[in-house]
Amino acid sequence: MVGSIGWPVLRCMRLAGGMNSKGHFGGPIRLLIKIGHICGFRKALQPADFEEGQKYRVIGNLTTMKTFSDIAISMPLPFMKKIFLFSALSLTYALTTAQNALPASWKAYLIRQDSIPVIFTLQSGKENGHSVLYVPNTSEKITIKQVRVTKDSVNFSMPVFESAFLSKKNTDGSLEGTWTKGTGAGFQVWPFYAYPEKASLLKTGQAKANLSGKWDVTITRQNGTLRKAVAVFNQQQNQLSGTFLTPSGDYRYLEGNQTADSLRLYAFDGSHAFLFTAKVDDANTLSGGLFYSGNNGKEKWVAIRNESVPLPAQDQPTQLREGESRLAFRFNDLNGKQVSILDERFRNKVVIVQIMGSWCPNCMDETKFLSEYYHQNKSRGVEVVALAYENSTDIERSKKSLRKFQQLFNVQYPMLITGATASDDNKTEKTLPQLTPIRSFPTTIFIDRKGNVRNIKGVFYGPGSGIYFEDFKKEFYEQMDALLLEK
């Protein structure tokens, strides 16, 4: 009930002096004016205060919460009827008298712990008479339908992931608030700012060289060890897009620019919050690179142009243990029903076992692909089952996050909660002891009609990887067609 009537308003009522000791309320105008101040919103910084690549003072502290309930509220039952009536009247007043029009787009900033901003574009629109938001990432456009706009706030939840924004709307259309992101260690809260703009987030200026093509990348981890990747860039004038391909997957859609001898690429999809920077030495060399990942990750990288660079190999890929040929598992689906690989629905079928998590952007891309494939090929004798390794052992939290995947992609195959977290070093032994350790998400297992494991793929290159996604699909279709022909 509280969520349906706008918890930010309720949360601030008593603090704002809108409710006296007898449970009586002041006028709605007086209360609404006070709410923005008492809730911790301060005067917004201006766009000029933000310089790309520069650090700046963070207003407020980053915190980590254990659960979303930490930002919820509860009210004594005797007050609930009064609260509901007052909130309904106040919100009706705000919605009917305020100008709720949103800017066409914002330049949005997510502030890391080191004060480095990750930048993305946020756009507004209407669908079926309702406010929606969009996050464009080159050829991808994420649609956000869970949007609540009032006179002085814009709150929204990303369509997948444990990812939500609470923000104050200023008179100039700018937003300031927080982004809450679920992780295995709890919930991170990042400062969030967005400023209206008509232009792209990309800077203009003369580029030193055209970086289009393939690059051999060496990344230095924080512990000093090296890992390999391949970068694929496409440059139009000074605008740059592309991705990095690692041994297990890709970094999805990256977009940015090259001005003078500086490269910048950003990504935000509700889970990933990335920034890549580097110096362009010449058309064939990138040096001094930094990869900012999440709220505190930072790795160094360099790259050399190489159009024939091979994809990086995966160390110790997941495979069947010696003497094993089949999987054996039984877990609960999102409705609490037990599902086993030995169930009738899987017998004499070609089965795809998807090892995934609802926190994983590459798993999101694979889920979309597998759901579409299943709809088109179920009648041929195909079955799919997803085994979820979530951020938490909290089953209800896991169900809520997985249902976002299920609903957005119309997933009709079973999604099972393994009960082991993705970060658990013993997750494989606990859930699929027939396999060597699971090292990447997603991992895809192909099972033939006789129940034998025929192939295990621990790498997935999604639509953000361009031609590599096309190669993946070609190999996938060929393998599935061959297995379906077997009797």
C-alpha positions in Angstrom: 0.0 0.0 0.0 2.8 2.4 0.9 4.5 2.0 -2.4 1.3 2.6 -4.3 0.8 6.1 -2.8 4.3 7.4 -3.1 6.7 6.5 -0.3 9.0 9.5 -0.8 6.1 11.8 0.2 5.1 9.7 3.2 8.7 9.3 4.4 9.2 13.0 4.7 5.8 14.0 6.1 6.5 14.0 9.7 10.0 15.3 9.3 8.7 18.2 7.3 6.3 19.2 10.0 3.3 18.3 8.0 2.0 16.0 10.8 1.6 17.3 14.3 1.6 15.2 17.5 -2.1 14.6 17.2 -1.8 13.2 13.7 -3.2 16.4 12.0 -1.7 17.7 8.8 -0.8 21.1 7.4 -1.8 22.4 4.0 -0.5 20.5 1.0 1.3 23.5 -0.5 3.2 24.1 2.7 4.1 20.4 3.0 5.2 19.9 -0.6 7.5 22.9 -0.4 9.2 21.5 2.7 9.6 18.0 1.4 12.5 18.7 -1.0 14.6 20.3 1.7 14.0 18.0 4.5 14.7 14.8 2.4 18.3 15.8 1.9 18.0 17.4 -1.5 20.3 20.4 -1.8 20.9 23.0 -4.5 21.9 21.2 -7.7 25.3 21.6 -9.2 25.2 23.1 -12.7 26.4 21.4 -15.9 29.4 23.7 -15.9 30.5 22.1 -12.6 31.0 18.8 -14.4 34.0 18.3 -16.6 34.5 14.9 -18.3 37.4 13.1 -16.8 37.7 15.4 -13.8 36.9 14.6 -10.2 34.6 16.8 -8.2 33.1 17.0 -4.8 30.3 14.4 -4.1 27.3 15.8 -2.3 26.4 13.0 0.2 28.1 9.8 1.0 28.0 6.5 -0.8 26.5 3.8 1.4 25.9 0.1 1.1 22.6 -1.3 2.2 21.8 -4.9 2.9 18.3 -5.0 1.3 15.8 -2.7 -0.5 13.8 -2.8 2.7 16.4 -0.5 4.2 15.0 2.4 2.1 11.4 1.5 2.7 9.3 2.9 5.5 6.6 1.7 7.8 3.9 3.7 9.6 1.8 3.0 12.7 -1.5 1.5 11.8 -3.6 4.3 13.5 -2.2 6.8 11.0 -2.6 4.7 7.8 -6.1 6.0 6.9 -5.2 9.6 7.4 -1.9 9.1 5.6 -3.6 7.5 2.6 -6.2 10.2 2.3 -3.7 13.0 2.8 -1.3 11.5 0.4 -3.9 11.0 -2.3 -5.1 14.6 -1.9 -1.5 15.9 -2.0 -0.5 13.9 -5.0 -3.7 14.8 -6.8 -3.0 18.4 -6.1 0.6 18.2 -7.4 -0.3 16.2 -10.5 -3.2 18.4 -11.5 -1.6 21.8 -10.8 2.1 21.3 -11.6 3.8 21.3 -14.9 5.1 17.7 -15.2 6.5 18.0 -18.7 10.0 16.5 -18.9 12.9 17.6 -21.0 13.4 15.6 -24.2 16.8 14.3 -23.0 19.3 14.7 -20.2 23.1 14.2 -19.9 23.2 11.9 -16.8 26.1 11.4 -14.4 26.6 8.4 -12.0 29.3 9.3 -9.5 31.8 6.6 -8.4 33.5 6.4 -5.0 36.6 8.1 -6.5 34.3 10.9 -7.8 34.8 9.9 -11.4 31.5 10.3 -13.4 30.1 7.6 -15.7 28.0 9.4 -18.2 25.0 8.3 -20.2 22.1 9.8 -22.1 18.5 9.6 -20.7 15.6 10.5 -22.9 11.8 10.9 -22.1 8.7 10.0 -24.1 5.2 8.8 -24.0 3.8 5.4 -24.8 0.0 4.8 -24.6 -0.4 8.0 -22.7 2.1 7.1 -20.0 5.6 8.6 -19.3 8.5 6.4 -20.3 12.2 6.9 -20.3 14.9 5.5 -22.7 18.6 4.8 -22.4 20.1 4.7 -25.9 23.3 2.8 -26.4 24.3 3.0 -30.0 21.9 0.5 -31.8 20.2 -0.5 -28.5 17.5 1.5 -26.8 16.4 0.4 -23.3 12.8 1.3 -22.6 11.9 2.1 -19.0 8.2 1.8 -18.3 8.2 1.8 -14.5 8.3 5.6 -14.2 6.7 7.9 -11.7 6.7 11.6 -12.3 5.4 14.2 -9.9 5.8 17.9 -9.5 9.1 17.6 -7.9 10.4 14.0 -8.4 11.2 11.5 -11.1 11.6 7.9 -9.9 12.1 4.9 -12.1 13.2 1.3 -12.1 15.2 -0.3 -14.9 13.3 -3.1 -16.7 15.8 -5.8 -15.5 18.4 -6.1 -12.7 18.0 -4.8 -9.2 18.4 -1.2 -10.4 16.3 1.9 -9.5 16.6 5.7 -9.4 15.1 8.1 -6.9 15.5 11.8 -7.9 14.3 15.3 -7.1 13.2 17.3 -10.2 14.4 20.9 -10.1 12.6 23.8 -11.7 15.1 23.8 -14.6 14.3 20.2 -15.4 17.5 18.8 -13.9 17.4 15.8 -11.7 19.4 14.9 -8.6 19.2 11.9 -6.4 20.5 8.3 -6.2 20.9 5.2 -8.2 20.5 1.9 -6.2 22.1 -1.2 -7.6 21.9 -4.7 -6.2 25.2 -6.6 -5.7 26.4 -9.7 -4.0 27.5 -7.6 -1.0 24.2 -5.7 -0.6 22.9 -2.6 -2.3 25.1 0.2 -3.5 23.8 3.7 -3.6 25.4 6.1 -6.1 24.9 9.9 -6.4 22.9 10.6 -9.6 22.6 13.9 -11.5 21.1 14.7 -14.9 20.9 18.0 -16.8 18.6 18.8 -19.7 20.3 19.0 -23.1 19.5 19.0 -26.8 22.8 17.8 -28.0 24.4 14.4 -27.7 26.7 13.5 -24.8 29.5 13.3 -27.3 32.0 16.2 -27.5 32.9 17.7 -30.8 36.5 18.3 -31.9 39.1 17.0 -34.3 40.1 13.4 -33.8 43.8 12.5 -34.1 43.2 9.3 -36.0 40.5 6.9 -37.2 40.4 4.0 -34.8 37.9 1.8 -36.7 39.0 -1.8 -36.7 40.3 -4.6 -34.4 42.7 -4.1 -31.5 44.8 -6.4 -29.5 44.2 -5.4 -25.9 46.2 -6.1 -22.7 44.5 -5.3 -19.4 46.4 -5.2 -16.1 44.4 -6.3 -13.2 44.6 -4.5 -9.9 46.8 -7.4 -8.5 49.3 -6.9 -11.4 48.3 -9.9 -13.5 47.5 -9.6 -17.2 44.4 -10.6 -19.1 43.7 -10.4 -22.9 40.8 -8.9 -24.8 39.9 -7.8 -28.3 38.5 -4.3 -28.9 36.4 -3.6 -32.0 35.8 0.1 -32.8 33.8 2.0 -35.3 34.5 5.7 -35.7 32.5 8.3 -37.6 34.4 11.6 -37.5 35.1 12.0 -33.7 32.3 9.7 -32.5 33.4 6.3 -31.4 31.5 3.1 -30.6 32.3 -0.6 -30.1 33.0 -3.2 -27.5 35.7 -5.2 -25.8 35.6 -9.1 -26.1 37.0 -11.1 -23.2 37.4 -14.8 -22.9 33.9 -15.2 -21.5 31.8 -12.5 -23.2 31.6 -8.8 -24.3 31.2 -5.5 -22.6 28.1 -4.8 -24.7 27.4 -1.4 -26.2 30.1 1.2 -25.7 29.7 4.8 -27.0 31.9 7.9 -26.7 34.3 10.0 -28.6 37.9 10.8 -29.6 38.9 14.4 -29.3 42.5 15.4 -30.0 44.5 12.5 -28.6 42.0 11.4 -25.9 39.6 8.4 -26.2 36.5 8.0 -24.0 33.9 5.2 -24.1 30.9 4.9 -21.7 28.4 2.2 -21.0 25.3 2.0 -18.8 22.6 -0.6 -19.1 21.2 -0.8 -15.5 24.0 -3.0 -14.3 27.2 -2.2 -16.2 28.5 1.3 -15.4 31.7 1.6 -17.4 34.2 4.2 -18.5 37.2 3.5 -20.8 39.8 6.2 -21.3 43.1 6.1 -23.2 45.7 8.3 -25.1 45.7 8.0 -28.9 49.4 7.9 -29.7 48.8 7.3 -33.4 46.5 5.3 -35.7 47.9 2.0 -34.4 48.7 2.5 -30.7 46.6 3.3 -27.6 48.4 3.9 -24.3 47.8 4.9 -20.7 44.3 3.4 -20.8 42.1 3.1 -17.7 39.1 1.0 -17.4 36.7 2.2 -14.6 34.2 -0.6 -13.7 31.5 -0.3 -11.1 31.8 2.1 -8.2 35.5 1.3 -7.4 37.1 -1.0 -10.0 40.0 0.4 -12.0 42.4 -1.4 -14.4 45.1 -0.3 -16.8 45.1 -1.2 -20.4 46.9 -0.7 -23.7 46.1 -1.7 -27.3 47.8 -2.2 -30.6 45.9 -2.4 -33.9 45.7 -5.9 -35.3 43.0 -6.8 -37.8 43.8 -10.5 -37.5 43.9 -10.7 -33.7 42.3 -14.0 -32.5 39.7 -14.0 -29.7 41.2 -14.6 -26.3 41.1 -18.2 -25.1 39.4 -19.1 -21.8 41.5 -20.6 -19.1 40.3 -23.9 -17.7 36.8 -23.8 -19.3 34.0 -25.7 -17.6 33.7 -29.3 -18.7 32.4 -32.7 -17.5 34.4 -34.3 -14.8 36.1 -37.6 -15.7 33.7 -40.5 -15.8 30.6 -38.2 -16.1 28.3 -37.9 -19.1 25.0 -36.6 -17.8 23.7 -33.9 -15.5 21.6 -34.6 -12.4 19.8 -31.7 -10.7 16.5 -30.7 -9.1 15.6 -27.2 -8.1 12.6 -25.0 -7.5 11.1 -22.8 -10.2 9.8 -19.3 -9.5 6.5 -20.7 -8.3 8.2 -23.0 -5.8 7.6 -26.2 -7.9 10.5 -28.7 -8.1 11.8 -29.3 -11.6 14.3 -32.1 -12.5 16.3 -32.7 -15.6 14.8 -36.2 -15.4 11.3 -34.9 -15.7 9.1 -36.1 -18.6 9.2 -32.8 -20.4 12.9 -33.2 -21.1 12.9 -36.9 -22.2 13.9 -37.5 -25.8 14.3 -33.8 -26.3 17.4 -31.7 -27.2 17.9 -29.7 -24.0 19.7 -26.4 -23.5 20.8 -25.7 -19.9 21.4 -22.0 -19.4 23.7 -21.2 -16.4 22.9 -17.6 -15.7 22.0 -14.9 -13.2 19.6 -12.0 -13.2 22.5 -9.6 -12.3 24.4 -10.4 -15.5 24.0 -8.2 -18.7 25.4 -10.9 -21.0 22.8 -13.3 -19.5 20.2 -10.8 -20.3 21.2 -10.8 -24.0 21.4 -14.6 -24.0 17.9 -14.9 -22.4 16.4 -12.7 -25.1 18.0 -14.9 -27.7 17.1 -18.2 -26.1 13.5 -17.2 -25.4 13.0 -16.2 -29.1 14.7 -19.5 -30.3 12.5 -21.6 -27.9 9.3 -20.0 -29.2 10.3 -20.8 -32.8 11.6 -24.3 -32.2 9.8 -25.9 -29.3 7.7 -27.9 -31.7 10.9 -29.5 -33.1 11.7 -31.2 -29.8 13.7 -28.4 -28.1 13.6 -27.7 -24.4 15.4 -25.0 -22.4 15.9 -24.7 -18.7 17.7 -21.9 -16.8 19.7 -22.4 -13.6 20.0 -19.2 -11.8 23.0 -18.2 -9.5 21.9 -15.0 -7.9 23.5 -12.3 -5.8 21.9 -13.5 -2.6 20.5 -16.7 -1.1 17.4 -14.8 -0.3 14.8 -16.7 -2.4 12.2 -14.0 -2.5 14.8 -11.4 -3.6 16.0 -13.8 -6.3 12.4 -14.5 -7.5 11.7 -10.8 -7.8 14.8 -10.1 -9.9 14.3 -13.2 -12.1 10.7 -12.4 -12.8 11.9 -9.2 -14.5 13.8 -11.4 -17.0 10.8 -13.7 -17.3 8.3 -11.0 -18.0 10.4 -8.7 -20.3 11.5 -11.6 -22.6 8.3 -13.7 -22.3 10.3 -16.7 -21.0 8.2 -19.8 -21.3 10.9 -22.3 -20.2 11.6 -23.1 -16.5 13.8 -20.7 -14.6 15.2 -22.5 -11.5 16.8 -21.0 -8.4 19.8 -23.1 -7.5 20.2 -21.5 -4.0 23.9 -20.9 -4.6 25.2 -17.4 -5.2 27.4 -16.5 -8.2 30.2 -15.5 -5.9 30.2 -18.9 -4.0 33.5 -20.6 -4.7 31.8 -24.0 -4.1 28.7 -23.3 -6.2 29.5 -26.0 -8.8 30.1 -28.7 -6.2 26.8 -27.7 -4.4 24.6 -27.7 -7.5 26.2 -29.5 -10.5 29.0 -31.8 -9.2 29.2 -33.5 -12.5 31.1 -30.4 -13.8 34.4 -28.8 -13.2 34.1 -25.3 -11.7 31.7 -22.8 -13.4 33.9 -19.8 -14.3 31.7 -17.6 -16.5 28.1 -16.4 -16.9 26.4 -17.3 -19.0 27.5 -20.9 -19.6 25.5 -22.9 -22.0 25.2 -26.7 -21.9 23.9 -28.8 -24.9 22.2 -32.2 -24.1 21.2 -34.7 -26.7 18.0 -36.7 -26.9 19.6 -39.5 -24.9 20.4 -37.2 -22.0 24.2 -37.0 -22.7 26.0 -33.7 -22.5 27.4 -33.0 -25.9 28.9 -29.5 -25.6 29.6 -26.8 -23.0 30.1 -23.2 -24.1 31.5 -20.8 -21.5 31.5 -17.8 -23.7 28.7 -15.7 -25.2 29.2 -12.8 -27.5 25.9 -10.8 -27.7 24.4 -8.3 -30.1 26.8 -5.5 -29.0 29.7 -7.5 -30.5 28.4 -7.2 -34.1 29.9 -9.9 -36.4 30.9 -12.0 -33.4 27.2 -12.3 -32.4 26.4 -13.4 -36.0 29.1 -16.0 -35.8 27.7 -17.2 -32.4 24.2 -17.6 -33.9 25.5 -19.5 -36.9 27.4 -22.0 -34.7 24.5 -22.3 -32.4 21.9 -23.1 -35.1 24.2 -25.6 -36.8 24.8 -27.4 -33.5 21.1 -27.5 -32.6 20.1 -28.6 -36.1 22.6 -31.5 -35.9 21.4 -32.6 -32.5 17.7 -32.5 -33.6 18.4 -34.7 -36.6 19.8 -37.4 -34.3 17.4 -40.2 -33.1 
